[in-house]
């Protein structure tokens, strides 16, 4: 079972002491990138705390919408519809819901949020890699997320999101790696609709 803590995070390269770019300049660059990407479609691999990896397709539309469609054979779905984040398990016909703002993913879904209030630059050994950890100390129950970017000249603000690591308040760690990212493509709002298994006579209907 692909249990999520709300789920979702990405491979952090080995972190070592290094001379990072000035904190504020880097955070400003990340903020510009987040505001410059209105949508993204990408393949993803998700690794949970037990080392199990599953794959699928991620679709993002800012503000507030994301969908993690898992590969065939995994009867689960994660969707944010603009206000809430849902974990849907079609096998057992259960739905869990969180306000988006209570999830580590909120920083990815709300480009208007000033990340400088909650974020810090994490040094990496590779100057082409930018790592940003976001954590609200007033709300540790929201968890934390470490976003990983590759410097990419032609990407918005010169950065391309490679994935993230999410850590919930119980220290459950989820790693998300992205590949084949397609930015600012047309994405229908219908992508973020889902069938409620509690109202169906059979599992499925994704």
N, C-alpha and C positions, 0 to 999 in steps of 0.2 A: 504494500500500500504506500502510495506516494504521500505520506502525511506531511503537512506543511506546518511550519511554525510561524507564521505566515511567511511563510515559505519564501524562499527565493533569495539567492545570492550568488557570487562569482569568483573565480579563481584569483586570489591575490598573489601577485608575484612575491618572491622572497623579499621580505622587508628588512632593510639594513639602514644603519645610519648613513646619511648622504647629505649633500648640500642641496636642498630643494630650492626651487624658485621661491621668491618672496611669497609668504602665505596669502596676502590679500590679492596680489596679482593673479595667483593661481585660482583662488576661489572666484574671483571676478570672471576669469576665463571659463570656468565650469558653469557659472551662472549664465553667461552668454550662450554657452552651448545648449543648456537645458531649455532656454527660451527660444533658441533657434531651431529646435527640432519639434515640429508639431505632430509628427507621426513617425513610427518605425515598425517595420516588419523584419523579424530575424529568426533564424533557427536558434534553439537553445538546448543546452544540456544542464540538468539539475542534479546536484549531488547532495544527499542528505548527511546527517551526522553519523550514520552507520556506513557511509561509503557507497551507498547504492546510487547509481546514476540512471536517469531516464532522460528522454529527449522529447522535443516537440517544437511548436512554433509559437513565438511571442508576437502579439500585435499590440502596439501602443498608440494611443491618440490622446494628446494633451488638450485640455486639462482633464485629469481624473479617470481615464479609461485605459484598461489593459486586459489582455486575455492570454492565458497560458493554456494552449491546446496541446495536450499530451499525445504521444504516439498511440497508434492503434493497440488495443489490448489493455490500456490503462483507463478505467472508467471514472476518471476524475477531471475536474476543471477548476481553474482559478480565474475569476473575472472581477474587474472593477468597472462599475457602470457610471461613474461620475460622482457618486456620493458614498457608496459602500463597496467593500471588498468581500467577495464570496468565495468560499471553498465548497465545491459541490462534489459529493461522492455518489455516483449513480449506482454503485454496487449495493450499498446499504441504504440508499435513498435518504441521505442526510445533507443538510445545508448549514454551514456556519457563516456568520456575518460579522464584519468589523467595520466601524467607521474608517474611511481612508486615512484620516488624520492620525489614527491610532496604530498605523502600520509603518514599518520601516520604508515601505514603498512610497510613502507620501512625498518624499523628496523628489522622486522620479516623476510623479504624477501631477505635481503642482508647481509649474515653472515660475509662478509669482512669489513663491516662498523665498525669503532671504536666507540662503543657506549659510551665509557668513556668521549668523547668530549661533549656529549649532555645529558647524563643520570645522575640521582641521585637515591640513595636508599631511599625509603619511609619507615619509621619505621612501623611495625605492632605489634599487641599484641601477635601474635603467632610466636614463633621462628622457626616453621616449614614452615612458609610462607615468601617468598621473594617478595617484591614489588619494581619495577623499573619504574620510570617515565622518558620518553624520550621526549625532547623538544629542538628544534633548535631556540635559541633566535634571530638569524639573519633572520629566516624565520618563523615568527609566523603564517603566512597564511597556513603553512603545518599542523598546529594543534599539538596535543600531544597525547601520548599513555602511559598508565600505564599497564605494564605487570605483571601478577601474577603467581608466580611459587610455587610449593610445593616441599619441600626437599624430594627427593626419592633416596635412596641409589643406586638402580640399574639403574637409568636413566642417560643419558649423563651428565657428570659433576655434578651428584648428584641432578639434578633439573628436574622437569616435569612442562611444561607450562599448567596452568589451565585456562587461558583466558586473557582478557585484557579489559580496558576501553579506548575508543578513544574519544577525544574531538576536534572538528574542530574549525576553526577560528571564527565561529559564536556561539561557545559554545554549539553546538548540541552534545549531549552525547549518545554514543552507547556502550552497554555492551555485551560482548561475554563470555559465559561460555563453556568450553570444557569438554567432558567426553569420556570414552572409547578410549583414545589416543593409536594409533598404530604407533610406531616410526620406521623410516628407513626401511620401506617396499618398494617394487618395485612399482613405479608409472610411468605410461606411459605419455609421453609428450602430447599424444592425449587427455588426460583428460582435458587439458586447452584450447582446441578448442571450439568454440561456433558458433552457427548459427546466422547470422545477420538478425533480424526481418525486417529490412528496405528493404531486398531483397526478402522477402517472401510474398506470397499472403494471408497468414493467420498467426495468432499468434501461438506461440508454438515452436516446433523444438529445444528443449533444449538438 
